[in-house]
Amino acid sequence: MSQSSSPSAQPSAPDRNLALELVRVTETAALAAARWVGKGDKLGADGAAVRGMRHMISTVSMNGTVVIGEGEKDNAPMLYNGERVGDGGGTEWDVAVDPIDGTTLTAMGMPNAIAVIAMSPRNTMFDPSAVFYMEKLATGPEAADVVDIAASPAENIRAVARAKGKSPQDVTVVILDRPRHKQLVQDVRDAGARIKFISDGDVAGAIMAARPGTGVDLMLGIGGTPEGIITACAMKCLGGVIQGRLWPKDDEERQKALDAGHDLDRVLSTDDLVSSDDVFFAATGITDGELVGGVRYESTGVTTDSLVMRGRSGTVRQVRSEHRLSKLSAYSGVDLTSAPE
């Protein structure tokens, strides 16, 4: 007769999925920002998103510290680096927020603006110090083990093509449309690959490179270091990869980086940017895009489209929510019913 398993052999029940609570935070930020879509005021849009996110995050049952936020305390009145968020209970977490990844996209009514939040256990997120930009490479799980940011764009394009079973001419690379990328653009074109230019929002661009069905295979180029850390949280959930190298924009920033002990030649892996797999990620669309749909106003209410992910389980959820703004405004304490003048 077989003996029953010991208690220690029993599988443990899954613990609480904070990402399902965080999506309320990104939904509120997206709903607040959506009133500013196409109005040409990116600061107004960002301010509205910050207020919505900050108010709702205070209701989440966690003890969080913002490590990737809107800036230092003196320059950002809300969601500044070092600010404590949540209700103060339970485990301590590092929190990375971007109330709008794509403020220009929002202001101009262009695709792929999202509200984003990510979390990992306390002291597991990379501290970029004073270096605001980094060279990045991101791709999905099929090619995660074959790319190398130290290699040429052509070599990485060929590696991604082989991993995905297609030709380099079928590979699409997403790149921020910036003058600094002139040579990169030429190298990608010389390799035969296609390019999808984005004017802003490289968190969404990187995740598109890791998600099926977006038409994007690889992200290359220089973008924000904070966005790279948020992207690393997403890659932990998706099985993709991000690699980066710090890119000081001038001699003063270079010296600050060296004084902070950074090795500017070091390739930072996904694990370097976020050292734990116990991460949570949520993003809600503000404008329509390949990643998620934007906020839509209908006669019956407002809909949002979100991506909710957890690193430990690898679960990715697409969440479509219907909102009654009058009730949600009263419940959340954020006025989501009126448009800015």
C-alpha positions as CSV (number, residue, x, y, z in Angstrom):
1,M,0.0,0.0,0.0
2,S,1.4,3.3,-1.0
3,Q,1.9,5.8,1.8
4,S,0.5,9.3,1.5
5,S,2.9,12.1,0.7
6,S,4.4,14.0,3.6
7,P,3.2,17.6,4.1
8,S,6.5,18.9,2.8
9,A,5.9,17.2,-0.5
10,Q,2.5,18.8,-1.0
11,P,2.6,21.6,-3.6
12,S,2.2,25.0,-2.1
13,A,-0.8,27.1,-3.0
14,P,-0.1,30.1,-5.3
15,D,0.3,33.3,-3.3
16,R,-1.3,36.6,-4.0
17,N,-0.9,38.0,-7.5
18,L,-0.2,41.7,-7.0
19,A,-0.4,42.3,-10.8
20,L,-4.1,41.9,-10.6
21,E,-4.2,44.8,-8.2
22,L,-1.7,46.9,-10.1
23,V,-3.9,46.9,-13.2
24,R,-6.3,49.1,-11.4
25,V,-3.5,51.6,-11.0
26,T,-2.6,51.6,-14.7
27,E,-6.2,51.7,-15.7
28,T,-6.8,54.8,-13.6
29,A,-3.6,56.5,-15.0
30,A,-4.7,55.7,-18.6
31,L,-8.3,56.9,-18.0
32,A,-6.9,60.2,-16.6
33,A,-4.4,60.6,-19.5
34,A,-7.0,59.7,-22.2
35,R,-8.8,63.0,-21.7
36,W,-5.6,64.7,-23.0
37,V,-5.2,62.6,-26.1
38,G,-4.5,64.8,-29.1
39,K,-4.6,68.1,-27.2
40,G,-0.9,68.9,-27.7
41,D,-0.1,69.2,-24.0
42,K,2.2,66.4,-22.9
43,L,2.8,68.0,-19.5
44,G,-0.9,68.3,-18.8
45,A,-1.4,64.6,-19.8
46,D,1.5,63.5,-17.7
47,G,0.3,65.4,-14.7
48,A,-3.2,63.9,-15.0
49,A,-1.7,60.4,-15.3
50,V,0.6,60.9,-12.3
51,R,-2.2,62.1,-10.1
52,G,-4.4,59.2,-11.1
53,M,-1.7,56.6,-10.6
54,R,-0.5,58.0,-7.3
55,H,-4.0,58.2,-5.8
56,M,-4.9,54.6,-6.8
57,I,-1.5,53.0,-5.8
58,S,-2.1,54.1,-2.2
59,T,-4.9,51.5,-2.0
60,V,-2.7,48.6,-3.0
61,S,-1.8,46.3,-0.1
62,M,2.0,46.6,-0.2
63,N,5.0,48.3,1.3
64,G,6.6,49.9,-1.8
65,T,9.4,52.3,-2.5
66,V,9.6,54.1,-5.9
67,V,13.0,53.5,-7.4
68,I,12.1,54.3,-11.0
69,G,9.8,57.3,-10.9
70,E,9.1,60.8,-12.1
71,G,12.4,62.1,-10.9
72,E,14.0,63.3,-7.7
73,K,11.9,64.7,-4.9
74,D,12.8,68.4,-5.7
75,N,11.8,68.0,-9.3
76,A,8.7,65.9,-9.1
77,P,6.0,66.5,-6.6
78,M,4.5,63.0,-7.1
79,L,5.8,59.5,-7.5
80,Y,9.4,60.7,-7.0
81,N,12.3,58.4,-6.5
82,G,12.3,57.3,-2.9
83,E,8.6,57.9,-2.3
84,R,6.8,55.3,-0.3
85,V,3.7,53.9,-1.9
86,G,1.0,51.4,-1.1
87,D,-0.8,51.0,2.2
88,G,2.5,50.1,4.0
89,G,1.6,46.5,4.8
90,G,3.4,43.3,4.0
91,T,6.6,42.6,2.0
92,E,8.8,45.5,0.8
93,W,9.0,46.1,-2.9
94,D,10.9,48.1,-5.4
95,V,8.4,49.9,-7.6
96,A,9.0,51.3,-11.1
97,V,6.4,53.6,-12.6
98,D,5.8,55.3,-15.9
99,P,2.4,57.0,-15.8
100,I,2.7,57.6,-19.5
101,D,5.3,55.8,-21.6
102,G,4.8,58.0,-24.7
103,T,3.8,61.5,-23.5
104,T,4.3,62.9,-27.0
105,L,2.3,60.0,-28.5
106,T,-0.5,61.0,-26.1
107,A,-0.3,64.7,-26.8
108,M,-0.4,64.1,-30.6
109,G,-3.0,61.3,-30.5
110,M,-0.5,58.8,-32.0
111,P,-0.4,55.0,-31.4
112,N,1.2,53.0,-28.6
113,A,1.0,55.3,-25.5
114,I,0.6,53.2,-22.3
115,A,0.5,53.6,-18.6
116,V,3.0,51.2,-16.9
117,I,3.9,49.9,-13.4
118,A,6.3,47.1,-12.4
119,M,7.4,45.7,-9.1
120,S,10.1,43.4,-7.7
121,P,11.3,42.6,-4.2
122,R,13.2,45.4,-2.4
123,N,16.7,46.1,-3.6
124,T,16.5,44.0,-6.7
125,M,16.2,46.7,-9.3
126,F,19.3,48.2,-10.9
127,D,20.2,51.7,-9.7
128,P,21.2,53.7,-12.8
129,S,22.4,56.7,-10.7
130,A,22.8,59.7,-12.9
131,V,22.9,57.9,-16.3
132,F,19.6,58.5,-18.0
133,Y,20.2,56.7,-21.3
134,M,21.4,53.2,-22.3
135,E,22.0,51.3,-25.5
136,K,19.4,48.5,-25.7
137,L,18.6,45.3,-27.4
138,A,15.4,43.4,-26.8
139,T,13.8,40.3,-28.3
140,G,11.4,37.5,-27.5
141,P,12.0,33.9,-26.1
142,E,12.7,32.4,-29.5
143,A,15.9,34.4,-30.0
144,A,16.8,35.2,-26.4
145,D,19.8,32.9,-26.3
146,V,21.4,33.9,-29.6
147,V,21.5,37.7,-29.6
148,D,24.4,39.8,-28.3
149,I,24.4,43.6,-28.0
150,A,28.2,43.6,-28.5
151,A,27.6,42.1,-32.0
152,S,26.7,44.1,-35.1
153,P,23.1,44.8,-36.0
154,A,23.5,42.6,-39.0
155,E,24.7,39.7,-36.9
156,N,21.8,40.1,-34.5
157,I,19.3,40.3,-37.3
158,R,20.6,37.1,-38.9
159,A,20.6,35.4,-35.5
160,V,16.9,36.4,-34.9
161,A,16.0,35.3,-38.4
162,R,17.6,31.8,-37.9
163,A,15.9,31.4,-34.5
164,K,12.5,32.3,-36.0
165,G,13.0,30.3,-39.1
166,K,12.8,33.2,-41.6
167,S,15.1,35.3,-43.7
168,P,16.7,38.6,-42.5
169,Q,14.5,40.4,-45.0
170,D,11.4,39.3,-43.0
171,V,12.8,40.6,-39.7
172,T,11.3,43.9,-38.4
173,V,13.4,46.0,-36.0
174,V,11.8,48.7,-33.9
175,I,13.9,51.8,-33.4
176,L,13.3,55.2,-31.8
177,D,13.3,57.9,-34.5
178,R,16.2,60.0,-33.2
179,P,19.2,61.6,-35.1
180,R,21.6,59.6,-32.9
181,H,20.4,56.4,-34.7
182,K,21.4,57.5,-38.2
183,Q,24.2,54.9,-38.5
184,L,22.1,52.2,-36.8
185,V,19.3,52.7,-39.3
186,Q,21.7,52.4,-42.2
187,D,23.2,49.2,-40.7
188,V,19.8,47.7,-40.3
189,R,18.8,48.6,-43.8
190,D,22.1,47.2,-45.2
191,A,21.3,43.9,-43.4
192,G,18.0,43.8,-45.4
193,A,15.7,44.0,-42.4
194,R,12.6,46.2,-42.2
195,I,12.3,49.1,-39.7
196,K,9.3,50.2,-37.6
197,F,10.1,53.7,-36.3
198,I,8.6,54.9,-33.1
199,S,8.7,58.5,-31.9
200,D,8.4,57.7,-28.2
201,G,7.5,54.9,-25.9
202,D,10.3,52.3,-26.0
203,V,8.8,50.1,-23.2
204,A,5.9,49.3,-25.6
205,G,8.4,48.9,-28.4
206,A,10.5,46.4,-26.5
207,I,7.5,44.4,-25.4
208,M,6.2,44.3,-29.0
209,A,9.6,42.7,-29.9
210,A,8.9,39.9,-27.4
211,R,5.2,39.4,-28.0
212,P,3.7,37.2,-30.8
213,G,1.4,38.8,-33.3
214,T,2.8,42.3,-33.2
215,G,4.9,42.1,-36.4
216,V,8.1,43.2,-34.5
217,D,11.0,40.9,-33.9
218,L,13.8,43.0,-32.4
219,M,14.4,46.3,-30.7
220,L,17.7,48.2,-31.1
221,G,18.9,51.6,-30.1
222,I,19.5,54.1,-27.3
223,G,16.6,55.0,-25.0
224,G,15.9,55.7,-21.3
225,T,17.6,53.7,-18.6
226,P,14.5,53.8,-16.4
227,E,12.5,52.4,-19.2
228,G,15.1,49.6,-19.7
229,I,14.5,48.5,-16.1
230,I,10.8,48.4,-16.5
231,T,11.3,46.5,-19.7
232,A,13.4,43.9,-17.8
233,C,10.5,43.2,-15.5
234,A,8.3,42.5,-18.5
235,M,11.0,40.3,-20.1
236,K,11.1,38.2,-16.9
237,C,7.5,37.4,-17.4
238,L,7.6,36.9,-21.2
239,G,10.8,34.8,-21.3
240,G,12.4,37.4,-23.6
241,V,15.7,39.2,-23.1
242,I,16.9,42.8,-22.8
243,Q,20.6,43.7,-22.9
244,G,22.0,47.1,-22.2
245,R,25.0,49.3,-21.9
246,L,25.0,52.6,-20.1
247,W,25.2,55.6,-22.5
248,P,26.2,58.9,-20.8
249,K,25.0,61.8,-23.0
250,D,28.0,64.1,-22.2
251,D,31.3,64.2,-20.3
252,E,29.6,65.5,-17.1
253,E,27.3,62.5,-17.0
254,R,30.1,60.2,-17.9
255,Q,32.1,61.4,-14.9
256,K,29.1,61.0,-12.6
257,A,28.7,57.4,-13.8
258,L,32.4,56.6,-13.2
259,D,32.2,58.3,-9.7
260,A,29.2,56.1,-8.9
261,G,31.2,53.0,-9.8
262,H,29.6,52.1,-13.1
263,D,31.6,50.2,-15.7
264,L,30.5,51.8,-18.9
265,D,31.7,48.9,-21.0
266,R,29.7,46.3,-19.1
267,V,26.8,44.6,-20.8
268,L,23.8,44.6,-18.5
269,S,21.7,41.5,-18.7
270,T,18.0,41.1,-17.8
271,D,19.1,39.7,-14.5
272,D,21.5,42.6,-13.9
273,L,18.6,45.1,-14.4
274,V,16.2,43.1,-12.2
275,S,17.8,40.4,-10.1
276,S,14.6,38.6,-9.0
277,D,12.1,36.5,-10.9
278,D,9.3,37.4,-8.5
279,V,8.2,40.4,-10.6
280,F,4.8,41.9,-11.5
281,F,4.0,44.1,-14.5
282,A,0.9,45.9,-15.7
283,A,0.3,48.2,-18.6
284,T,-2.9,49.8,-19.9
285,G,-3.3,51.4,-23.3
286,I,-3.9,55.1,-23.6
287,T,-4.0,55.2,-27.4
288,D,-4.5,52.2,-29.7
289,G,-1.4,50.2,-30.6
290,E,0.0,46.8,-31.5
291,L,0.5,45.9,-27.9
292,V,-2.9,46.9,-26.3
293,G,-5.9,48.9,-27.4
294,G,-6.4,52.4,-26.1
295,V,-9.1,54.0,-24.0
296,R,-12.4,54.1,-25.9
297,Y,-15.5,56.1,-25.0
298,E,-18.8,54.4,-25.9
299,S,-22.4,55.4,-25.2
300,T,-22.5,52.7,-22.5
301,G,-19.3,53.6,-20.8
302,V,-15.5,53.5,-21.3
303,T,-13.3,50.5,-22.1
304,T,-9.7,49.9,-21.3
305,D,-7.3,47.2,-22.6
306,S,-4.4,46.0,-20.3
307,L,-1.6,43.5,-20.2
308,V,-1.0,41.9,-16.8
309,M,2.0,39.7,-16.2
310,R,3.7,37.8,-13.4
311,G,7.3,36.5,-13.5
312,R,7.1,33.5,-11.2
313,S,4.2,31.9,-13.1
314,G,5.0,33.3,-16.5
315,T,1.3,34.1,-16.8
316,V,0.3,36.8,-19.3
317,R,-3.3,38.1,-19.1
318,Q,-5.1,40.4,-21.5
319,V,-7.6,42.3,-19.5
320,R,-10.5,44.2,-21.1
321,S,-12.4,46.3,-18.6
322,E,-15.6,48.3,-18.9
323,H,-15.9,51.3,-16.7
324,R,-18.8,53.5,-15.5
325,L,-16.8,56.8,-15.1
326,S,-19.3,58.4,-12.7
327,K,-19.0,55.5,-10.3
328,L,-15.3,55.0,-10.8
329,S,-14.6,58.7,-10.1
330,A,-16.5,58.6,-6.9
331,Y,-14.8,55.4,-5.9
332,S,-11.3,56.3,-6.8
333,G,-11.4,60.0,-5.8
334,V,-10.0,61.0,-9.3
335,D,-12.3,63.0,-11.6
336,L,-12.4,61.0,-14.8
337,T,-15.6,62.4,-16.2
338,S,-14.6,65.9,-17.4
339,A,-12.1,66.8,-20.2
340,P,-9.5,69.5,-19.7
341,E,-10.3,72.9,-21.2
